[in-house]
Amino acid sequence: MQTFQLDQAQQDQFEKEGYIIVPGLLKPDTLEMLKKIARADLALLREAASREDGEGGAIKLKLKNDLYENDIYSAGVKSAVSGGNNGDY
């Protein structure tokens, strides 16, 4: 099983910014599936904030601080955190 450990720089960034980006943490097909789900989620789109990305486009972002019982996004996080899929996300 693969494990992931934050290094000190990532821990510091999380403490400062409240998030981190971990390239390669999820497999490309898993990311594509999550993108399709999120783009089809009208409630998520209504609640998302939009910001210009500096390249003529826009980024939509929705942050949640809670994990819910029957929520596809929470299920993905719980699976990754608990070591589901043998660490192969």
Backbone as a printed PyTorch tensor [residue, N CA C, xyz], in Angstrom:
tensor([[[  0.8400,  -1.1810,   0.0000],
         [  0.0000,   0.0000,   0.0000],
         [  0.8840,   1.2430,   0.0000]],

        [[  0.5720,   2.1740,  -0.8840],
         [  1.3000,   3.4360,  -0.9010],
         [  0.8380,   4.2970,   0.2640]],

        [[  1.7510,   5.0590,   0.8110],
         [  1.3760,   6.0190,   1.8390],
         [  1.8650,   7.3920,   1.4080]],

        [[  1.2200,   8.4060,   1.9200],
         [  1.5950,   9.7770,   1.6060],
         [  1.8740,  10.5010,   2.9110]],

        [[  2.9770,  11.1830,   2.9630],
         [  3.3650,  11.9350,   4.1550],
         [  3.6610,  13.3720,   3.7390]],

        [[  3.0520,  14.3130,   4.4230],
         [  3.3590,  15.7180,   4.1530],
         [  4.7750,  16.0280,   4.5950]],

        [[  5.5020,  16.7790,   3.7680],
         [  6.8100,  17.2470,   4.2160],
         [  6.6130,  18.5590,   4.9830]],

        [[  7.6590,  19.0870,   5.5530],
         [  7.5390,  20.2790,   6.3960],
         [  7.0380,  21.4830,   5.5990]],

        [[  7.4890,  21.6400,   4.3640],
         [  7.0440,  22.7660,   3.5340],
         [  5.5400,  22.6780,   3.2670]],

        [[  5.0340,  21.4700,   3.0140],
         [  3.6000,  21.2890,   2.7830],
         [  2.8120,  21.5640,   4.0600]],

        [[  3.3340,  21.1190,   5.1890],
         [  2.6700,  21.3990,   6.4610],
         [  2.6220,  22.9030,   6.7220]],

        [[  3.7210,  23.5740,   6.4510],
         [  3.7730,  25.0250,   6.6480],
         [  2.7920,  25.7380,   5.7340]],

        [[  2.7280,  25.3020,   4.4680],
         [  1.7920,  25.9300,   3.5340],
         [  0.3570,  25.7100,   3.9950]],

        [[  0.0520,  24.4830,   4.4470],
         [ -1.2980,  24.2100,   4.9130],
         [ -1.6520,  25.0950,   6.1020]],

        [[ -0.7430,  25.2470,   7.0310],
         [ -0.9960,  26.0950,   8.1870],
         [ -1.2110,  27.5560,   7.7770]],

        [[ -0.4730,  28.0060,   6.7760],
         [ -0.5640,  29.3990,   6.3210],
         [ -1.7720,  29.6320,   5.4170]],

        [[ -1.9780,  28.7410,   4.4160],
         [ -2.9820,  28.9610,   3.3860],
         [ -4.2890,  28.2000,   3.6170]],

        [[ -4.2370,  27.1130,   4.3920],
         [ -5.4320,  26.3150,   4.6340],
         [ -5.6630,  25.2200,   3.6050]],

        [[ -4.7400,  25.0560,   2.6730],
         [ -4.8460,  23.9960,   1.6780],
         [ -3.4560,  23.6850,   1.1360]],

        [[ -3.3500,  22.5460,   0.4770],
         [ -2.1300,  22.2060,  -0.2660],
         [ -2.5590,  21.5250,  -1.5610]],

        [[ -1.7140,  21.5970,  -2.5510],
         [ -1.9240,  20.8810,  -3.8060],
         [ -0.8410,  19.8180,  -3.8870]],

        [[ -1.2520,  18.5850,  -4.1180],
         [ -0.3090,  17.4770,  -4.1700],
         [ -0.3610,  16.8530,  -5.5680]],

        [[  0.5160,  17.2910,  -6.4730],
         [  0.5220,  16.7280,  -7.8180],
         [  0.7490,  15.2120,  -7.7800]],

        [[ -0.0120,  14.4980,  -8.5950],
         [  0.1670,  13.0620,  -8.7040],
         [ -0.4660,  12.2370,  -7.5950]],

        [[ -1.1740,  12.8710,  -6.6570],
         [ -1.7750,  12.1090,  -5.5550],
         [ -2.8740,  11.1800,  -6.0630]],

        [[ -3.6690,  11.6560,  -7.0220],
         [ -4.7390,  10.8470,  -7.5950],
         [ -4.3860,  10.4340,  -9.0110]],

        [[ -4.8280,   9.2440,  -9.4120],
         [ -4.5970,   8.7730, -10.7700],
         [ -5.3810,   9.6450, -11.7480]],

        [[ -4.8910,   9.8140, -12.9860],
         [ -5.5850,  10.6400, -13.9820],
         [ -7.0400,  10.2190, -14.2180]],

        [[ -7.3280,   8.9230, -14.2620],
         [ -8.7140,   8.5050, -14.5010],
         [ -9.6160,   8.8380, -13.3120]],

        [[ -9.0710,   8.8280, -12.1030],
         [ -9.8380,   9.2280, -10.9250],
         [-10.1400,  10.7210, -10.9880]],

        [[ -9.1600,  11.5230, -11.3730],
         [ -9.3800,  12.9660, -11.5180],
         [-10.4330,  13.2600, -12.5760]],

        [[-10.3800,  12.5670, -13.7010],
         [-11.3720,  12.7730, -14.7610],
         [-12.7740,  12.4430, -14.2720]],

        [[-12.9190,  11.3530, -13.5230],
         [-14.2200,  10.9880, -12.9870],
         [-14.7350,  12.0740, -12.0460]],

        [[-13.8640,  12.5750, -11.1580],
         [-14.2820,  13.6190, -10.2190],
         [-14.6230,  14.9170, -10.9420]],

        [[-13.8910,  15.2560, -12.0130],
         [-14.2110,  16.4470, -12.8010],
         [-15.6030,  16.3330, -13.4200]],

        [[-15.9160,  15.1680, -13.9900],
         [-17.2270,  14.9710, -14.6040],
         [-18.3380,  15.0960, -13.5760]],

        [[-18.1370,  14.5030, -12.4130],
         [-19.1440,  14.5850, -11.3470],
         [-19.3360,  16.0380, -10.9110]],

        [[-18.2440,  16.7460, -10.6900],
         [-18.3250,  18.1260, -10.2140],
         [-18.9640,  19.0450, -11.2520]],

        [[-18.6360,  18.8550, -12.5310],
         [-19.2060,  19.7080, -13.5760],
         [-20.7020,  19.4520, -13.7670]],

        [[-21.1700,  18.2750, -13.4160],
         [-22.5930,  17.9520, -13.5300],
         [-23.3700,  18.3310, -12.2680]],

        [[-22.6900,  18.7410, -11.2290],
         [-23.3020,  19.0570,  -9.9340],
         [-23.7710,  20.5140,  -9.9420]],

        [[-25.0510,  20.7370, -10.2410],
         [-25.5760,  22.0970, -10.3610],
         [-25.5380,  22.8590,  -9.0400]],

        [[-25.7900,  22.1670,  -7.9190],
         [-25.7320,  22.8380,  -6.6170],
         [-24.3160,  23.3270,  -6.3390]],

        [[-23.3400,  22.5110,  -6.6750],
         [-21.9460,  22.9030,  -6.4850],
         [-21.6160,  24.1170,  -7.3450]],

        [[-22.0540,  24.1130,  -8.5990],
         [-21.7880,  25.2460,  -9.4880],
         [-22.4270,  26.5280,  -8.9730]],

        [[-23.6520,  26.4330,  -8.4230],
         [-24.3300,  27.6300,  -7.8930],
         [-23.5820,  28.2140,  -6.6940]],

        [[-22.9800,  27.3520,  -5.8850],
         [-22.3210,  27.7990,  -4.6580],
         [-20.8520,  28.1590,  -4.8560]],

        [[-20.2930,  27.8490,  -6.0120],
         [-18.8650,  28.0740,  -6.2550],
         [-18.5760,  29.5480,  -6.5060]],

        [[-17.4270,  29.9780,  -6.0450],
         [-16.9430,  31.3310,  -6.3270],
         [-16.1380,  31.2830,  -7.6180]],

        [[-16.1450,  32.3870,  -8.3490],
         [-15.3990,  32.4400,  -9.6070],
         [-14.3750,  33.5710,  -9.5310]],

        [[-13.1640,  33.2690,  -9.9960],
         [-12.0910,  34.2660, -10.0250],
         [-11.3780,  34.1790, -11.3550]],

        [[-10.9420,  35.3290, -11.8600],
         [-10.1600,  35.3270, -13.0910],
         [ -8.8410,  34.6200, -12.8220]],

        [[ -8.3630,  33.8810, -13.8320],
         [ -7.1380,  33.1110, -13.6430],
         [ -5.8910,  33.8110, -14.1560]],

        [[ -6.0140,  35.0330, -14.6580],
         [ -4.8610,  35.7770, -15.1400],
         [ -4.4660,  35.4330, -16.5640]],

        [[ -5.1670,  34.4740, -17.1660],
         [ -4.8700,  34.0720, -18.5380],
         [ -6.1040,  34.1840, -19.4180]],

        [[ -7.0740,  34.9960, -18.9950],
         [ -8.2820,  35.1950, -19.7790],
         [ -9.4110,  34.2470, -19.4510]],

        [[ -9.1780,  33.3210, -18.5620],
         [-10.2090,  32.3640, -18.1630],
         [-10.6580,  32.6300, -16.7380]],

        [[-11.3980,  31.7030, -16.1990],
         [-11.8820,  31.8230, -14.8260],
         [-11.7550,  30.4740, -14.1250]],

        [[-11.5630,  30.5480, -12.8390],
         [-11.4880,  29.3570, -11.9960],
         [-12.6860,  29.3810, -11.0660]],

        [[-13.3900,  28.2630, -10.9680],
         [-14.4980,  28.1530, -10.0170],
         [-14.0170,  27.2970,  -8.8520]],

        [[-14.3480,  27.7280,  -7.6590],
         [-13.8670,  27.0520,  -6.4690],
         [-14.9450,  27.0150,  -5.4120]],

        [[-15.0920,  25.8580,  -4.7940],
         [-16.0080,  25.6860,  -3.6590],
         [-15.2470,  24.9410,  -2.5850]],

        [[-15.1520,  25.5170,  -1.4170],
         [-14.4700,  24.8720,  -0.2930],
         [-15.4930,  24.4410,   0.7430]],

        [[-15.2720,  23.2410,   1.2870],
         [-16.1160,  22.7370,   2.3630],
         [-15.2040,  22.3080,   3.5030]],

        [[-15.6320,  22.5760,   4.7050],
         [-14.8390,  22.2010,   5.8660],
         [-15.3360,  20.9210,   6.5220]],

        [[-16.4520,  20.3980,   6.0540],
         [-17.0360,  19.2140,   6.6720],
         [-17.1080,  18.0770,   5.6670]],

        [[-17.0050,  16.8650,   6.1550],
         [-17.2540,  15.6850,   5.3520],
         [-18.6580,  15.1930,   5.6960]],

        [[-19.4300,  14.8610,   4.6700],
         [-20.7920,  14.4100,   4.8770],
         [-20.8790,  12.9100,   4.6410]],

        [[-21.9220,  12.3060,   5.1780],
         [-22.0780,  10.8530,   5.1010],
         [-22.3750,  10.3790,   3.6760]],

        [[-23.2850,  11.0270,   2.9880],
         [-23.7220,  10.5780,   1.6600],
         [-23.3290,  11.5850,   0.5870]],

        [[-22.0680,  11.8200,   0.4360],
         [-21.5570,  12.8470,  -0.4600],
         [-20.3910,  12.2570,  -1.2570]],

        [[-20.4410,  12.3390,  -2.5910],
         [-19.4100,  11.7140,  -3.4190],
         [-18.0310,  12.3040,  -3.1430]],

        [[-17.9590,  13.5950,  -2.8640],
         [-16.6750,  14.2320,  -2.6150],
         [-16.0880,  13.7450,  -1.2830]],

        [[-16.9380,  13.6490,  -0.2770],
         [-16.4900,  13.1410,   1.0190],
         [-16.0610,  11.6880,   0.9140]],

        [[-16.7890,  10.9110,   0.1250],
         [-16.4340,   9.4970,  -0.0440],
         [-15.0390,   9.3640,  -0.6300]],

        [[-14.7110,  10.2110,  -1.5920],
         [-13.3700,  10.1730,  -2.1840],
         [-12.2940,  10.5230,  -1.1850]],

        [[-12.5480,  11.5380,  -0.3910],
         [-11.5680,  11.9490,   0.6170],
         [-11.4120,  10.8680,   1.6700]],

        [[-12.5220,  10.3320,   2.1420],
         [-12.4550,   9.2900,   3.1670],
         [-11.7080,   8.0740,   2.6500]],

        [[-11.9410,   7.7130,   1.3870],
         [-11.2560,   6.5740,   0.8070],
         [ -9.7610,   6.8170,   0.7410]],

        [[ -9.3610,   7.9980,   0.2920],
         [ -7.9270,   8.3310,   0.1730],
         [ -7.2760,   8.3790,   1.5450]],

        [[ -7.9370,   8.9930,   2.5080],
         [ -7.3620,   9.1440,   3.8410],
         [ -7.2680,   7.8150,   4.5620]],

        [[ -8.2540,   6.9600,   4.3800],
         [ -8.2670,   5.6960,   5.1080],
         [ -7.4230,   4.6170,   4.4290]],

        [[ -6.8770,   4.9570,   3.2690],
         [ -6.0620,   3.9740,   2.5720],
         [ -6.8780,   3.0590,   1.6830]],

        [[ -8.1100,   3.4680,   1.3550],
         [ -8.9320,   2.6800,   0.4380],
         [ -8.2120,   2.5050,  -0.8930]],

        [[ -8.6170,   1.5310,  -1.6590],
         [ -8.0150,   1.2340,  -2.9660],
         [ -6.5290,   0.9250,  -2.8410]],

        [[ -6.0770,   0.4560,  -1.7160],
         [ -4.6680,   0.1510,  -1.5020],
         [ -3.7540,   1.3190,  -1.8230]],

        [[ -4.2500,   2.5330,  -1.5880],
         [ -3.4420,   3.7160,  -1.8470],
         [ -3.3410,   4.0660,  -3.3180]],

        [[ -4.0890,   3.3630,  -4.1770],
         [ -4.0220,   3.5880,  -5.6240],
         [ -5.2290,   4.4190,  -6.0290]],

        [[ -5.1110,   5.7400,  -5.9390],
         [ -6.2500,   6.6330,  -6.1220],
         [ -6.2980,   7.1650,  -7.5170]]])
